[in-house]
Amino acid sequence: MKAVYYQGSGRFTVGRGEIRIPGPGEVRLDVAYCGLCGTDLHIAHGSAVNPSESDLAQAVDDATSGAGADVVFEVSGSASGAMAMTKLAGLRARIVVVAIFSVPPAVNLFDVFWKELEVLGTRVYEPEDYDTAIGLIVGRHLPLADLITSVEPLERLPAALDSSSATPRP
């Protein structure tokens, strides 16, 4: 089976992967298509920020010229992530809490007040969400073709990633 391996430093290789027989309670899926999101591209090009290795607040300040992020998604479920979300947000920004916290975290409410932040909680992946999404796709209510810049075979993944940074789409 073909597989793509991330080698680090923005380098991918295509090779053979192991085919594993599913165990109890597992299924095997054949993947017809897959997509890359912006995070994938940042990781591939080495521009993603690992907060355990770099100063995340400084990276956001640098990227926004000190204005802070317009939208912050807290997905880690960690105490440090909860404290960072208000620090990273700019004035009148929105914070979307997606994570499930095992222990109620401390949150800097002064930042919420001072920056006039909007904090939203979300319960994602409800069955109704899938039904709605499928209905939108099947009913052709969204211009999904505009989202696809190209369709490439798996062997071309490294070249496609290189091309994605060389020819950004408006």
matplotlib code that plots the C-alpha trace (Angstrom):
import matplotlib.pyplot as plt

x = [0.0, 1.3, 2.0, 3.3, 5.9, 6.7, 10.5, 10.6, 11.9, 9.1, 10.3, 7.9, 8.6, 6.3, 6.8, 5.2, 3.1, 2.0, -1.4, -2.8, -5.8, -8.4, -8.9, -12.1, -14.1, -11.9, -12.6, -10.4, -11.2, -10.2, -9.4, -10.6, -9.5, -7.9, -7.3, -4.7, -5.7, -3.7, -2.2, -0.9, 0.9, 2.4, 3.7, 5.0, 6.8, 8.2, 6.2, 4.0, 4.7, 5.2, 4.4, 6.6, 9.6, 8.8, 7.2, 3.6, 2.7, 5.7, 4.9, 1.3, 2.6, 5.1, 2.5, 0.0, 2.3, 1.4, -2.4, -3.1, -5.3, -8.8, -9.9, -8.3, -9.4, -8.6, -8.4, -5.7, -7.8, -4.8, -4.5, -1.7, -3.9, -6.7, -4.4, -2.8, -6.1, -6.9, -3.3, -3.1, -6.4, -6.5, -9.0, -12.6, -11.4, -13.4, -12.2, -13.8, -13.4, -13.5, -11.5, -13.0, -11.3, -11.0, -10.5, -12.0, -9.2, -8.2, -9.1, -7.8, -11.1, -9.3, -8.3, -11.9, -13.0, -10.2, -10.0, -13.8, -13.4, -16.2, -15.8, -17.9, -18.2, -18.9, -20.0, -18.7, -19.4, -23.0, -24.9, -27.0, -23.9, -23.0, -26.5, -26.5, -23.1, -24.0, -27.2, -25.3, -22.9, -25.5, -27.8, -24.8, -25.6, -21.9, -19.3, -17.1, -15.3, -13.8, -12.1, -10.2, -7.1, -5.9, -6.3, -3.0, -2.0, -0.3, 3.1, 3.0, 2.3, 5.8, 5.7, 2.2, 3.2, 6.1, 3.8, 1.3, 3.7, 5.1, 1.6, -0.6, -4.3, -6.0]
y = [0.0, 3.5, 5.8, 9.3, 9.8, 13.2, 13.3, 16.7, 20.0, 20.2, 17.0, 14.2, 10.9, 8.4, 4.7, 1.5, 1.2, -1.8, -3.2, -4.2, -6.5, -4.7, -6.0, -6.3, -3.0, -1.7, -1.1, -0.7, 2.3, 2.8, 6.5, 7.8, 11.4, 13.5, 17.2, 19.5, 22.3, 25.4, 23.8, 20.9, 23.5, 25.3, 22.1, 21.0, 24.3, 24.5, 27.6, 26.0, 27.1, 24.4, 26.2, 23.7, 24.8, 28.4, 31.5, 31.3, 34.8, 36.3, 34.4, 35.7, 39.3, 39.0, 37.6, 40.4, 43.3, 43.3, 43.4, 39.8, 37.2, 37.9, 34.4, 31.9, 28.3, 26.6, 22.9, 21.6, 21.2, 22.2, 24.8, 26.6, 26.7, 28.2, 30.9, 31.5, 32.0, 35.4, 36.5, 35.6, 37.3, 40.9, 43.6, 42.6, 39.1, 35.9, 32.9, 29.5, 26.8, 23.4, 21.5, 19.4, 20.2, 17.4, 20.1, 23.5, 25.8, 29.3, 31.9, 35.5, 37.3, 40.7, 40.1, 39.2, 42.5, 44.7, 43.5, 43.1, 39.5, 37.2, 33.6, 30.9, 27.3, 24.7, 21.1, 19.8, 16.6, 16.1, 13.8, 16.7, 18.6, 15.8, 15.6, 19.4, 19.2, 16.3, 18.1, 21.2, 19.1, 16.9, 19.9, 21.8, 24.8, 25.6, 26.5, 23.5, 23.3, 26.8, 25.3, 22.6, 24.0, 20.8, 17.0, 15.1, 11.5, 10.5, 10.2, 14.0, 15.0, 16.5, 18.4, 19.6, 20.9, 22.8, 24.2, 25.3, 27.8, 29.0, 29.8, 31.1, 31.4, 34.7]
z = [0.0, -0.8, 2.2, 2.7, 5.5, 7.0, 7.5, 9.2, 8.0, 5.4, 3.7, 2.7, 1.0, -0.6, 0.1, 1.0, 4.1, 6.2, 5.7, 9.0, 9.6, 11.7, 15.2, 17.2, 17.1, 14.3, 10.6, 7.6, 5.3, 1.7, 1.3, -2.1, -1.5, 1.2, 1.5, 3.1, 5.4, 6.1, 9.2, 7.1, 4.8, 7.8, 9.2, 5.8, 5.2, 8.8, 9.7, 12.4, 15.9, 18.6, 21.9, 23.8, 21.7, 20.8, 22.3, 20.9, 22.1, 20.4, 17.2, 17.2, 17.9, 15.0, 12.6, 13.5, 14.1, 17.7, 17.1, 18.4, 16.7, 15.5, 16.3, 18.7, 18.9, 22.2, 21.3, 23.7, 26.8, 28.9, 31.7, 29.8, 26.6, 28.6, 30.0, 26.5, 24.7, 26.1, 25.8, 22.1, 21.3, 20.0, 20.8, 20.3, 19.1, 19.3, 21.3, 20.4, 23.0, 21.3, 23.9, 26.7, 30.0, 32.6, 35.3, 35.2, 34.0, 35.2, 32.6, 32.6, 32.9, 33.0, 29.4, 28.5, 30.0, 28.9, 25.3, 25.0, 24.0, 22.9, 24.2, 22.6, 23.5, 20.9, 20.8, 17.5, 15.7, 16.7, 14.3, 13.1, 12.0, 9.7, 8.3, 7.7, 6.0, 3.8, 2.8, 1.8, -0.3, -1.9, -2.6, -4.2, -2.0, -1.6, -4.2, -3.2, -6.6, -5.8, -2.7, -4.7, -6.3, -7.8, -7.6, -7.6, -7.2, -3.9, -5.6, -6.3, -2.7, -2.0, -5.3, -4.6, -1.2, -2.7, -5.3, -2.7, -1.2, -4.5, -5.9, -3.1, -4.0, -3.4]

ax = plt.figure().add_subplot(projection="3d")
ax.plot(x, y, z, "-o")
ax.set_aspect("equal")
plt.show()
